[in-house]
Amino acid sequence: MTEQNEQRDPDLVDKAFGQLDHALDIVHDRVLRPIFIAGRAVAFGFIVALMAIVLVVALVIALVRLFDVYVFASHQWLTYVCLGAVFVAAGLVIWRYRRPENVRK
């Protein structure tokens, strides 16, 4: 009789751990994996956005220096007028493609 109990106990324990492992796999696949994917997307989005901001600032600084030194040698105000006009034109283009927000009643 002891041999049968010894054989049944590991089988019962193996089945219980198998069911537990299967349940945890389901929870991981359905709950945790989408959370991890969303977290990665947010983190990489922040990294890309910050890199884009740094790149735009560096390009604007380079453009101002290029205009100050080579294009408008002693007239810095012309540099600011030209860049201001470019930014206003870009803002108007972006403003044209905006969509009004839906108002709730």
Secondary structure, 3 states (H helix, E strand, C coil): CHHHHHHHHHHHHHHHHHHHHHHHHHHHHHHHHHHHHHHHHHHHHHHHHHHHHHHHHHHHHHHHHHHHHHHCCCCHHHHHHHHHHHHHHHHHHHHHCCCCCCCCC
